[in-house]
Amino acid sequence: MGIAARAVILGVIGGSLIRAAILYNPNAARGTSGAQRQIAAMPFGGWMLMIIGAGLIAYGVYAFINARYRRIKALPAAGATHSR
């Protein structure tokens, strides 16, 4: 759900960047707040923003849990020899 919410926001931002490039108008590009305003202006935009917000919160919780419990195995340094 969180990755889908990020995809929606990034898709709207990407669409605005493509539109700005086609129109040769850098002011047409939107950031995160502009993407949220564009979604809010759609029919059922308020509901969509609540669903996207819940998804972004879920992604944040996932990221914190992943950062806390992930184990990264260290690789041996380049040129290091193992003595046994």
PyMOL Python script that loads the backbone (N, CA, C, O; Angstrom):
from pymol import cmd

cmd.read_pdbstr("""\
ATOM      1  N   MET A   1       0.831  -1.195   0.000  1.00  0.00           N
ATOM      2  CA  MET A   1       0.000   0.000   0.000  1.00  0.00           C
ATOM      3  C   MET A   1       0.876   1.260   0.000  1.00  0.00           C
ATOM      4  O   MET A   1       0.565   2.237  -0.682  1.00  0.00           O
ATOM      5  N   GLY A   2       1.957   1.232   0.759  1.00  0.00           N
ATOM      6  CA  GLY A   2       2.839   2.397   0.838  1.00  0.00           C
ATOM      7  C   GLY A   2       3.578   2.666  -0.456  1.00  0.00           C
ATOM      8  O   GLY A   2       3.728   3.814  -0.873  1.00  0.00           O
ATOM      9  N   ILE A   3       4.039   1.598  -1.088  1.00  0.00           N
ATOM     10  CA  ILE A   3       4.762   1.777  -2.348  1.00  0.00           C
ATOM     11  C   ILE A   3       3.804   2.272  -3.432  1.00  0.00           C
ATOM     12  O   ILE A   3       4.190   3.074  -4.282  1.00  0.00           O
ATOM     13  N   ALA A   4       2.565   1.800  -3.403  1.00  0.00           N
ATOM     14  CA  ALA A   4       1.568   2.279  -4.366  1.00  0.00           C
ATOM     15  C   ALA A   4       1.279   3.767  -4.157  1.00  0.00           C
ATOM     16  O   ALA A   4       1.111   4.508  -5.125  1.00  0.00           O
ATOM     17  N   ALA A   5       1.221   4.200  -2.910  1.00  0.00           N
ATOM     18  CA  ALA A   5       0.987   5.621  -2.620  1.00  0.00           C
ATOM     19  C   ALA A   5       2.141   6.464  -3.133  1.00  0.00           C
ATOM     20  O   ALA A   5       1.931   7.526  -3.719  1.00  0.00           O
ATOM     21  N   ARG A   6       3.368   5.987  -2.910  1.00  0.00           N
ATOM     22  CA  ARG A   6       4.530   6.709  -3.441  1.00  0.00           C
ATOM     23  C   ARG A   6       4.485   6.751  -4.961  1.00  0.00           C
ATOM     24  O   ARG A   6       4.837   7.763  -5.567  1.00  0.00           O
ATOM     25  N   ALA A   7       4.051   5.651  -5.582  1.00  0.00           N
ATOM     26  CA  ALA A   7       3.982   5.599  -7.039  1.00  0.00           C
ATOM     27  C   ALA A   7       2.989   6.617  -7.589  1.00  0.00           C
ATOM     28  O   ALA A   7       3.245   7.237  -8.621  1.00  0.00           O
ATOM     29  N   VAL A   8       1.862   6.791  -6.912  1.00  0.00           N
ATOM     30  CA  VAL A   8       0.864   7.767  -7.372  1.00  0.00           C
ATOM     31  C   VAL A   8       1.450   9.177  -7.317  1.00  0.00           C
ATOM     32  O   VAL A   8       1.360   9.928  -8.289  1.00  0.00           O
ATOM     33  N   ILE A   9       2.045   9.532  -6.188  1.00  0.00           N
ATOM     34  CA  ILE A   9       2.614  10.873  -6.046  1.00  0.00           C
ATOM     35  C   ILE A   9       3.735  11.092  -7.064  1.00  0.00           C
ATOM     36  O   ILE A   9       3.777  12.126  -7.732  1.00  0.00           O
ATOM     37  N   LEU A  10       4.639  10.122  -7.180  1.00  0.00           N
ATOM     38  CA  LEU A  10       5.745  10.277  -8.130  1.00  0.00           C
ATOM     39  C   LEU A  10       5.259  10.268  -9.577  1.00  0.00           C
ATOM     40  O   LEU A  10       5.859  10.915 -10.436  1.00  0.00           O
ATOM     41  N   GLY A  11       4.177   9.541  -9.851  1.00  0.00           N
ATOM     42  CA  GLY A  11       3.599   9.553 -11.190  1.00  0.00           C
ATOM     43  C   GLY A  11       3.041  10.914 -11.565  1.00  0.00           C
ATOM     44  O   GLY A  11       3.228  11.377 -12.690  1.00  0.00           O
ATOM     45  N   VAL A  12       2.359  11.556 -10.627  1.00  0.00           N
ATOM     46  CA  VAL A  12       1.820  12.897 -10.883  1.00  0.00           C
ATOM     47  C   VAL A  12       2.972  13.894 -11.076  1.00  0.00           C
ATOM     48  O   VAL A  12       2.919  14.744 -11.964  1.00  0.00           O
ATOM     49  N   ILE A  13       4.004  13.784 -10.245  1.00  0.00           N
ATOM     50  CA  ILE A  13       5.166  14.672 -10.394  1.00  0.00           C
ATOM     51  C   ILE A  13       5.838  14.431 -11.743  1.00  0.00           C
ATOM     52  O   ILE A  13       6.180  15.382 -12.446  1.00  0.00           O
ATOM     53  N   GLY A  14       6.027  13.170 -12.103  1.00  0.00           N
ATOM     54  CA  GLY A  14       6.648  12.850 -13.391  1.00  0.00           C
ATOM     55  C   GLY A  14       5.825  13.351 -14.565  1.00  0.00           C
ATOM     56  O   GLY A  14       6.371  13.859 -15.545  1.00  0.00           O
ATOM     57  N   GLY A  15       4.496  13.204 -14.462  1.00  0.00           N
ATOM     58  CA  GLY A  15       3.624  13.719 -15.523  1.00  0.00           C
ATOM     59  C   GLY A  15       3.739  15.225 -15.669  1.00  0.00           C
ATOM     60  O   GLY A  15       3.717  15.749 -16.783  1.00  0.00           O
ATOM     61  N   SER A  16       3.860  15.923 -14.548  1.00  0.00           N
ATOM     62  CA  SER A  16       3.989  17.378 -14.624  1.00  0.00           C
ATOM     63  C   SER A  16       5.347  17.772 -15.205  1.00  0.00           C
ATOM     64  O   SER A  16       5.452  18.781 -15.902  1.00  0.00           O
ATOM     65  N   LEU A  17       6.383  16.986 -14.925  1.00  0.00           N
ATOM     66  CA  LEU A  17       7.696  17.279 -15.516  1.00  0.00           C
ATOM     67  C   LEU A  17       7.681  17.064 -17.023  1.00  0.00           C
ATOM     68  O   LEU A  17       8.265  17.849 -17.770  1.00  0.00           O
ATOM     69  N   ILE A  18       7.020  16.006 -17.470  1.00  0.00           N
ATOM     70  CA  ILE A  18       6.903  15.762 -18.920  1.00  0.00           C
ATOM     71  C   ILE A  18       6.104  16.876 -19.573  1.00  0.00           C
ATOM     72  O   ILE A  18       6.472  17.372 -20.638  1.00  0.00           O
ATOM     73  N   ARG A  19       5.004  17.269 -18.931  1.00  0.00           N
ATOM     74  CA  ARG A  19       4.175  18.362 -19.471  1.00  0.00           C
ATOM     75  C   ARG A  19       4.977  19.662 -19.550  1.00  0.00           C
ATOM     76  O   ARG A  19       4.883  20.392 -20.536  1.00  0.00           O
ATOM     77  N   ALA A  20       5.768  19.950 -18.509  1.00  0.00           N
ATOM     78  CA  ALA A  20       6.584  21.166 -18.506  1.00  0.00           C
ATOM     79  C   ALA A  20       7.618  21.123 -19.624  1.00  0.00           C
ATOM     80  O   ALA A  20       7.902  22.147 -20.245  1.00  0.00           O
ATOM     81  N   ALA A  21       8.176  19.958 -19.882  1.00  0.00           N
ATOM     82  CA  ALA A  21       9.173  19.831 -20.955  1.00  0.00           C
ATOM     83  C   ALA A  21       8.529  20.021 -22.328  1.00  0.00           C
ATOM     84  O   ALA A  21       9.102  20.677 -23.199  1.00  0.00           O
ATOM     85  N   ILE A  22       7.352  19.455 -22.521  1.00  0.00           N
ATOM     86  CA  ILE A  22       6.668  19.585 -23.812  1.00  0.00           C
ATOM     87  C   ILE A  22       6.261  21.032 -24.069  1.00  0.00           C
ATOM     88  O   ILE A  22       6.363  21.517 -25.196  1.00  0.00           O
ATOM     89  N   LEU A  23       5.801  21.721 -23.031  1.00  0.00           N
ATOM     90  CA  LEU A  23       5.346  23.109 -23.169  1.00  0.00           C
ATOM     91  C   LEU A  23       6.478  24.133 -23.074  1.00  0.00           C
ATOM     92  O   LEU A  23       6.256  25.332 -23.243  1.00  0.00           O
ATOM     93  N   TYR A  24       7.690  23.652 -22.803  1.00  0.00           N
ATOM     94  CA  TYR A  24       8.832  24.550 -22.589  1.00  0.00           C
ATOM     95  C   TYR A  24       8.510  25.586 -21.504  1.00  0.00           C
ATOM     96  O   TYR A  24       8.873  26.757 -21.614  1.00  0.00           O
ATOM     97  N   ASN A  25       7.829  25.129 -20.470  1.00  0.00           N
ATOM     98  CA  ASN A  25       7.411  26.010 -19.382  1.00  0.00           C
ATOM     99  C   ASN A  25       7.840  25.393 -18.050  1.00  0.00           C
ATOM    100  O   ASN A  25       7.150  24.513 -17.535  1.00  0.00           O
ATOM    101  N   PRO A  26       8.956  25.833 -17.488  1.00  0.00           N
ATOM    102  CA  PRO A  26       9.403  25.232 -16.230  1.00  0.00           C
ATOM    103  C   PRO A  26       8.450  25.496 -15.072  1.00  0.00           C
ATOM    104  O   PRO A  26       8.498  24.781 -14.071  1.00  0.00           O
ATOM    105  N   ASN A  27       7.596  26.489 -15.177  1.00  0.00           N
ATOM    106  CA  ASN A  27       6.638  26.772 -14.110  1.00  0.00           C
ATOM    107  C   ASN A  27       5.517  25.740 -14.046  1.00  0.00           C
ATOM    108  O   ASN A  27       4.788  25.687 -13.055  1.00  0.00           O
ATOM    109  N   ALA A  28       5.366  24.919 -15.087  1.00  0.00           N
ATOM    110  CA  ALA A  28       4.330  23.888 -15.093  1.00  0.00           C
ATOM    111  C   ALA A  28       4.741  22.661 -14.283  1.00  0.00           C
ATOM    112  O   ALA A  28       3.903  21.811 -13.982  1.00  0.00           O
ATOM    113  N   ALA A  29       6.011  22.562 -13.931  1.00  0.00           N
ATOM    114  CA  ALA A  29       6.479  21.424 -13.128  1.00  0.00           C
ATOM    115  C   ALA A  29       5.981  21.560 -11.703  1.00  0.00           C
ATOM    116  O   ALA A  29       5.937  22.658 -11.148  1.00  0.00           O
ATOM    117  N   ARG A  30       5.606  20.429 -11.115  1.00  0.00           N
ATOM    118  CA  ARG A  30       5.082  20.430  -9.749  1.00  0.00           C
ATOM    119  C   ARG A  30       5.958  19.567  -8.860  1.00  0.00           C
ATOM    120  O   ARG A  30       6.596  18.615  -9.310  1.00  0.00           O
ATOM    121  N   GLY A  31       5.968  19.923  -7.605  1.00  0.00           N
ATOM    122  CA  GLY A  31       6.631  19.101  -6.593  1.00  0.00           C
ATOM    123  C   GLY A  31       5.586  18.284  -5.858  1.00  0.00           C
ATOM    124  O   GLY A  31       4.485  18.067  -6.364  1.00  0.00           O
ATOM    125  N   THR A  32       5.928  17.838  -4.679  1.00  0.00           N
ATOM    126  CA  THR A  32       5.013  17.012  -3.895  1.00  0.00           C
ATOM    127  C   THR A  32       3.739  17.768  -3.527  1.00  0.00           C
ATOM    128  O   THR A  32       2.641  17.223  -3.643  1.00  0.00           O
ATOM    129  N   SER A  33       3.875  19.003  -3.089  1.00  0.00           N
ATOM    130  CA  SER A  33       2.671  19.763  -2.699  1.00  0.00           C
ATOM    131  C   SER A  33       1.790  20.059  -3.905  1.00  0.00           C
ATOM    132  O   SER A  33       0.564  20.034  -3.800  1.00  0.00           O
ATOM    133  N   GLY A  34       2.411  20.339  -5.055  1.00  0.00           N
ATOM    134  CA  GLY A  34       1.636  20.566  -6.267  1.00  0.00           C
ATOM    135  C   GLY A  34       0.905  19.313  -6.718  1.00  0.00           C
ATOM    136  O   GLY A  34      -0.226  19.383  -7.198  1.00  0.00           O
ATOM    137  N   ALA A  35       1.556  18.171  -6.560  1.00  0.00           N
ATOM    138  CA  ALA A  35       0.905  16.903  -6.907  1.00  0.00           C
ATOM    139  C   ALA A  35      -0.282  16.649  -5.991  1.00  0.00           C
ATOM    140  O   ALA A  35      -1.324  16.175  -6.444  1.00  0.00           O
ATOM    141  N   GLN A  36      -0.136  16.955  -4.718  1.00  0.00           N
ATOM    142  CA  GLN A  36      -1.244  16.773  -3.781  1.00  0.00           C
ATOM    143  C   GLN A  36      -2.389  17.728  -4.090  1.00  0.00           C
ATOM    144  O   GLN A  36      -3.557  17.353  -3.982  1.00  0.00           O
ATOM    145  N   ARG A  37      -2.063  18.958  -4.473  1.00  0.00           N
ATOM    146  CA  ARG A  37      -3.122  19.911  -4.857  1.00  0.00           C
ATOM    147  C   ARG A  37      -3.861  19.426  -6.095  1.00  0.00           C
ATOM    148  O   ARG A  37      -5.081  19.563  -6.191  1.00  0.00           O
ATOM    149  N   GLN A  38      -3.111  18.852  -7.054  1.00  0.00           N
ATOM    150  CA  GLN A  38      -3.735  18.352  -8.272  1.00  0.00           C
ATOM    151  C   GLN A  38      -4.654  17.173  -7.954  1.00  0.00           C
ATOM    152  O   GLN A  38      -5.749  17.079  -8.508  1.00  0.00           O
ATOM    153  N   ILE A  39      -4.231  16.294  -7.090  1.00  0.00           N
ATOM    154  CA  ILE A  39      -5.068  15.158  -6.694  1.00  0.00           C
ATOM    155  C   ILE A  39      -6.297  15.646  -5.939  1.00  0.00           C
ATOM    156  O   ILE A  39      -7.391  15.119  -6.139  1.00  0.00           O
ATOM    157  N   ALA A  40      -6.136  16.643  -5.077  1.00  0.00           N
ATOM    158  CA  ALA A  40      -7.260  17.170  -4.299  1.00  0.00           C
ATOM    159  C   ALA A  40      -8.310  17.807  -5.202  1.00  0.00           C
ATOM    160  O   ALA A  40      -9.490  17.823  -4.853  1.00  0.00           O
ATOM    161  N   ALA A  41      -7.906  18.329  -6.347  1.00  0.00           N
ATOM    162  CA  ALA A  41      -8.842  18.986  -7.263  1.00  0.00           C
ATOM    163  C   ALA A  41      -9.663  17.976  -8.061  1.00  0.00           C
ATOM    164  O   ALA A  41     -10.640  18.360  -8.705  1.00  0.00           O
ATOM    165  N   MET A  42      -9.291  16.692  -8.034  1.00  0.00           N
ATOM    166  CA  MET A  42     -10.020  15.660  -8.772  1.00  0.00           C
ATOM    167  C   MET A  42     -11.303  15.291  -8.028  1.00  0.00           C
ATOM    168  O   MET A  42     -11.437  15.561  -6.835  1.00  0.00           O
ATOM    169  N   PRO A  43     -12.259  14.660  -8.756  1.00  0.00           N
ATOM    170  CA  PRO A  43     -13.429  14.135  -8.036  1.00  0.00           C
ATOM    171  C   PRO A  43     -12.968  13.106  -6.994  1.00  0.00           C
ATOM    172  O   PRO A  43     -12.093  12.289  -7.277  1.00  0.00           O
ATOM    173  N   PHE A  44     -13.532  13.144  -5.836  1.00  0.00           N
ATOM    174  CA  PHE A  44     -13.151  12.286  -4.709  1.00  0.00           C
ATOM    175  C   PHE A  44     -11.695  12.507  -4.310  1.00  0.00           C
ATOM    176  O   PHE A  44     -11.056  11.606  -3.765  1.00  0.00           O
ATOM    177  N   GLY A  45     -11.173  13.692  -4.576  1.00  0.00           N
ATOM    178  CA  GLY A  45      -9.781  14.008  -4.273  1.00  0.00           C
ATOM    179  C   GLY A  45      -9.460  13.939  -2.794  1.00  0.00           C
ATOM    180  O   GLY A  45      -8.369  13.509  -2.420  1.00  0.00           O
ATOM    181  N   GLY A  46     -10.384  14.353  -1.949  1.00  0.00           N
ATOM    182  CA  GLY A  46     -10.171  14.285  -0.509  1.00  0.00           C
ATOM    183  C   GLY A  46      -9.976  12.850  -0.041  1.00  0.00           C
ATOM    184  O   GLY A  46      -9.089  12.558   0.762  1.00  0.00           O
ATOM    185  N   TRP A  47     -10.816  11.963  -0.554  1.00  0.00           N
ATOM    186  CA  TRP A  47     -10.689  10.546  -0.206  1.00  0.00           C
ATOM    187  C   TRP A  47      -9.374   9.977  -0.736  1.00  0.00           C
ATOM    188  O   TRP A  47      -8.702   9.205  -0.053  1.00  0.00           O
ATOM    189  N   MET A  48      -9.021  10.359  -1.939  1.00  0.00           N
ATOM    190  CA  MET A  48      -7.769   9.866  -2.515  1.00  0.00           C
ATOM    191  C   MET A  48      -6.575  10.333  -1.685  1.00  0.00           C
ATOM    192  O   MET A  48      -5.635   9.571  -1.459  1.00  0.00           O
ATOM    193  N   LEU A  49      -6.614  11.586  -1.234  1.00  0.00           N
ATOM    194  CA  LEU A  49      -5.525  12.091  -0.407  1.00  0.00           C
ATOM    195  C   LEU A  49      -5.443  11.361   0.928  1.00  0.00           C
ATOM    196  O   LEU A  49      -4.347  11.118   1.434  1.00  0.00           O
ATOM    197  N   MET A  50      -6.589  11.009   1.504  1.00  0.00           N
ATOM    198  CA  MET A  50      -6.568  10.258   2.762  1.00  0.00           C
ATOM    199  C   MET A  50      -5.976   8.864   2.555  1.00  0.00           C
ATOM    200  O   MET A  50      -5.211   8.383   3.391  1.00  0.00           O
ATOM    201  N   ILE A  51      -6.324   8.219   1.451  1.00  0.00           N
ATOM    202  CA  ILE A  51      -5.779   6.891   1.163  1.00  0.00           C
ATOM    203  C   ILE A  51      -4.281   6.978   0.894  1.00  0.00           C
ATOM    204  O   ILE A  51      -3.512   6.146   1.377  1.00  0.00           O
ATOM    205  N   ILE A  52      -3.867   7.982   0.127  1.00  0.00           N
ATOM    206  CA  ILE A  52      -2.443   8.167  -0.159  1.00  0.00           C
ATOM    207  C   ILE A  52      -1.690   8.498   1.125  1.00  0.00           C
ATOM    208  O   ILE A  52      -0.587   7.996   1.342  1.00  0.00           O
ATOM    209  N   GLY A  53      -2.273   9.332   1.972  1.00  0.00           N
ATOM    210  CA  GLY A  53      -1.640   9.661   3.256  1.00  0.00           C
ATOM    211  C   GLY A  53      -1.468   8.432   4.137  1.00  0.00           C
ATOM    212  O   GLY A  53      -0.420   8.247   4.755  1.00  0.00           O
ATOM    213  N   ALA A  54      -2.501   7.590   4.194  1.00  0.00           N
ATOM    214  CA  ALA A  54      -2.394   6.351   4.978  1.00  0.00           C
ATOM    215  C   ALA A  54      -1.312   5.449   4.399  1.00  0.00           C
ATOM    216  O   ALA A  54      -0.574   4.801   5.140  1.00  0.00           O
ATOM    217  N   GLY A  55      -1.222   5.411   3.078  1.00  0.00           N
ATOM    218  CA  GLY A  55      -0.185   4.608   2.443  1.00  0.00           C
ATOM    219  C   GLY A  55       1.206   5.131   2.741  1.00  0.00           C
ATOM    220  O   GLY A  55       2.128   4.349   2.976  1.00  0.00           O
ATOM    221  N   LEU A  56       1.366   6.438   2.734  1.00  0.00           N
ATOM    222  CA  LEU A  56       2.675   7.022   3.035  1.00  0.00           C
ATOM    223  C   LEU A  56       3.054   6.796   4.500  1.00  0.00           C
ATOM    224  O   LEU A  56       4.226   6.584   4.813  1.00  0.00           O
ATOM    225  N   ILE A  57       2.075   6.841   5.387  1.00  0.00           N
ATOM    226  CA  ILE A  57       2.345   6.526   6.791  1.00  0.00           C
ATOM    227  C   ILE A  57       2.762   5.069   6.921  1.00  0.00           C
ATOM    228  O   ILE A  57       3.710   4.754   7.640  1.00  0.00           O
ATOM    229  N   ALA A  58       2.056   4.175   6.227  1.00  0.00           N
ATOM    230  CA  ALA A  58       2.407   2.757   6.263  1.00  0.00           C
ATOM    231  C   ALA A  58       3.819   2.531   5.727  1.00  0.00           C
ATOM    232  O   ALA A  58       4.566   1.713   6.265  1.00  0.00           O
ATOM    233  N   TYR A  59       4.182   3.250   4.676  1.00  0.00           N
ATOM    234  CA  TYR A  59       5.529   3.113   4.128  1.00  0.00           C
ATOM    235  C   TYR A  59       6.571   3.621   5.121  1.00  0.00           C
ATOM    236  O   TYR A  59       7.643   3.029   5.244  1.00  0.00           O
ATOM    237  N   GLY A  60       6.275   4.698   5.822  1.00  0.00           N
ATOM    238  CA  GLY A  60       7.195   5.221   6.829  1.00  0.00           C
ATOM    239  C   GLY A  60       7.401   4.231   7.965  1.00  0.00           C
ATOM    240  O   GLY A  60       8.526   4.036   8.424  1.00  0.00           O
ATOM    241  N   VAL A  61       6.316   3.601   8.423  1.00  0.00           N
ATOM    242  CA  VAL A  61       6.433   2.585   9.472  1.00  0.00           C
ATOM    243  C   VAL A  61       7.278   1.421   8.975  1.00  0.00           C
ATOM    244  O   VAL A  61       8.152   0.931   9.690  1.00  0.00           O
ATOM    245  N   TYR A  62       7.016   0.980   7.751  1.00  0.00           N
ATOM    246  CA  TYR A  62       7.802  -0.098   7.153  1.00  0.00           C
ATOM    247  C   TYR A  62       9.283   0.272   7.085  1.00  0.00           C
ATOM    248  O   TYR A  62      10.143  -0.549   7.404  1.00  0.00           O
ATOM    249  N   ALA A  63       9.582   1.492   6.676  1.00  0.00           N
ATOM    250  CA  ALA A  63      10.976   1.920   6.552  1.00  0.00           C
ATOM    251  C   ALA A  63      11.673   1.936   7.910  1.00  0.00           C
ATOM    252  O   ALA A  63      12.829   1.525   8.013  1.00  0.00           O
ATOM    253  N   PHE A  64      10.985   2.408   8.959  1.00  0.00           N
ATOM    254  CA  PHE A  64      11.578   2.408  10.295  1.00  0.00           C
ATOM    255  C   PHE A  64      11.817   0.991  10.804  1.00  0.00           C
ATOM    256  O   PHE A  64      12.866   0.706  11.381  1.00  0.00           O
ATOM    257  N   ILE A  65      10.851   0.105  10.592  1.00  0.00           N
ATOM    258  CA  ILE A  65      11.023  -1.288  11.030  1.00  0.00           C
ATOM    259  C   ILE A  65      12.149  -1.943  10.244  1.00  0.00           C
ATOM    260  O   ILE A  65      12.967  -2.663  10.817  1.00  0.00           O
ATOM    261  N   ASN A  66      12.199  -1.705   8.952  1.00  0.00           N
ATOM    262  CA  ASN A  66      13.259  -2.257   8.118  1.00  0.00           C
ATOM    263  C   ASN A  66      14.629  -1.740   8.551  1.00  0.00           C
ATOM    264  O   ASN A  66      15.593  -2.505   8.590  1.00  0.00           O
ATOM    265  N   ALA A  67      14.722  -0.466   8.873  1.00  0.00           N
ATOM    266  CA  ALA A  67      16.003   0.097   9.304  1.00  0.00           C
ATOM    267  C   ALA A  67      16.430  -0.483  10.653  1.00  0.00           C
ATOM    268  O   ALA A  67      17.622  -0.670  10.896  1.00  0.00           O
ATOM    269  N   ARG A  68      15.484  -0.764  11.515  1.00  0.00           N
ATOM    270  CA  ARG A  68      15.820  -1.277  12.842  1.00  0.00           C
ATOM    271  C   ARG A  68      16.306  -2.724  12.795  1.00  0.00           C
ATOM    272  O   ARG A  68      17.263  -3.072  13.486  1.00  0.00           O
ATOM    273  N   TYR A  69      15.666  -3.569  11.995  1.00  0.00           N
ATOM    274  CA  TYR A  69      15.928  -5.000  12.059  1.00  0.00           C
ATOM    275  C   TYR A  69      16.742  -5.557  10.895  1.00  0.00           C
ATOM    276  O   TYR A  69      17.049  -6.749  10.896  1.00  0.00           O
ATOM    277  N   ARG A  70      17.099  -4.758   9.918  1.00  0.00           N
ATOM    278  CA  ARG A  70      17.871  -5.261   8.783  1.00  0.00           C
ATOM    279  C   ARG A  70      19.297  -5.541   9.219  1.00  0.00           C
ATOM    280  O   ARG A  70      19.897  -4.760   9.957  1.00  0.00           O
ATOM    281  N   ARG A  71      19.831  -6.651   8.761  1.00  0.00           N
ATOM    282  CA  ARG A  71      21.213  -7.018   9.026  1.00  0.00           C
ATOM    283  C   ARG A  71      21.972  -6.977   7.712  1.00  0.00           C
ATOM    284  O   ARG A  71      21.572  -7.610   6.734  1.00  0.00           O
ATOM    285  N   ILE A  72      23.052  -6.241   7.692  1.00  0.00           N
ATOM    286  CA  ILE A  72      23.883  -6.119   6.498  1.00  0.00           C
ATOM    287  C   ILE A  72      25.195  -6.831   6.766  1.00  0.00           C
ATOM    288  O   ILE A  72      25.911  -6.496   7.709  1.00  0.00           O
ATOM    289  N   LYS A  73      25.509  -7.809   5.937  1.00  0.00           N
ATOM    290  CA  LYS A  73      26.745  -8.555   6.104  1.00  0.00           C
ATOM    291  C   LYS A  73      27.877  -7.767   5.452  1.00  0.00           C
ATOM    292  O   LYS A  73      27.769  -7.325   4.308  1.00  0.00           O
ATOM    293  N   ALA A  74      28.963  -7.603   6.205  1.00  0.00           N
ATOM    294  CA  ALA A  74      30.117  -6.871   5.687  1.00  0.00           C
ATOM    295  C   ALA A  74      30.904  -7.756   4.727  1.00  0.00           C
ATOM    296  O   ALA A  74      31.123  -8.938   4.990  1.00  0.00           O
ATOM    297  N   LEU A  75      31.316  -7.178   3.631  1.00  0.00           N
ATOM    298  CA  LEU A  75      32.164  -7.892   2.676  1.00  0.00           C
ATOM    299  C   LEU A  75      33.612  -7.667   3.076  1.00  0.00           C
ATOM    300  O   LEU A  75      33.939  -6.620   3.634  1.00  0.00           O
ATOM    301  N   PRO A  76      34.488  -8.633   2.801  1.00  0.00           N
ATOM    302  CA  PRO A  76      35.899  -8.408   3.120  1.00  0.00           C
ATOM    303  C   PRO A  76      36.459  -7.269   2.264  1.00  0.00           C
ATOM    304  O   PRO A  76      36.060  -7.073   1.116  1.00  0.00           O
ATOM    305  N   ALA A  77      37.383  -6.537   2.852  1.00  0.00           N
ATOM    306  CA  ALA A  77      37.989  -5.414   2.132  1.00  0.00           C
ATOM    307  C   ALA A  77      38.775  -5.922   0.939  1.00  0.00           C
ATOM    308  O   ALA A  77      39.287  -7.042   0.956  1.00  0.00           O
ATOM    309  N   ALA A  78      38.870  -5.108  -0.089  1.00  0.00           N
ATOM    310  CA  ALA A  78      39.619  -5.477  -1.290  1.00  0.00           C
ATOM    311  C   ALA A  78      41.083  -5.697  -0.939  1.00  0.00           C
ATOM    312  O   ALA A  78      41.699  -4.854  -0.288  1.00  0.00           O
ATOM    313  N   GLY A  79      41.636  -6.813  -1.362  1.00  0.00           N
ATOM    314  CA  GLY A  79      43.049  -7.107  -1.107  1.00  0.00           C
ATOM    315  C   GLY A  79      43.305  -7.708   0.244  1.00  0.00           C
ATOM    316  O   GLY A  79      44.451  -8.009   0.578  1.00  0.00           O
ATOM    317  N   ALA A  80      42.266  -7.894   1.034  1.00  0.00           N
ATOM    318  CA  ALA A  80      42.473  -8.475   2.357  1.00  0.00           C
ATOM    319  C   ALA A  80      42.667  -9.982   2.233  1.00  0.00           C
ATOM    320  O   ALA A  80      41.998 -10.637   1.434  1.00  0.00           O
ATOM    321  N   THR A  81      43.570 -10.517   3.013  1.00  0.00           N
ATOM    322  CA  THR A  81      43.797 -11.956   3.009  1.00  0.00           C
ATOM    323  C   THR A  81      43.343 -12.537   4.331  1.00  0.00           C
ATOM    324  O   THR A  81      43.420 -11.889   5.375  1.00  0.00           O
ATOM    325  N   HIS A  82      42.886 -13.721   4.270  1.00  0.00           N
ATOM    326  CA  HIS A  82      42.453 -14.421   5.471  1.00  0.00           C
ATOM    327  C   HIS A  82      43.533 -15.380   5.896  1.00  0.00           C
ATOM    328  O   HIS A  82      43.968 -16.204   5.092  1.00  0.00           O
ATOM    329  N   SER A  83      43.973 -15.304   7.109  1.00  0.00           N
ATOM    330  CA  SER A  83      44.987 -16.237   7.589  1.00  0.00           C
ATOM    331  C   SER A  83      44.320 -17.285   8.464  1.00  0.00           C
ATOM    332  O   SER A  83      43.599 -16.955   9.405  1.00  0.00           O
ATOM    333  N   ARG A  84      44.562 -18.523   8.152  1.00  0.00           N
ATOM    334  CA  ARG A  84      43.999 -19.637   8.932  1.00  0.00           C
ATOM    335  C   ARG A  84      45.074 -20.563   9.334  1.00  0.00           C
ATOM    336  O   ARG A  84      44.809 -21.565   9.998  1.00  0.00           O
TER     337      ARG A  84
END
""", "prot")
cmd.dss("prot")
cmd.show_as("cartoon", "prot")
cmd.util.cbc("prot")
cmd.orient("prot")
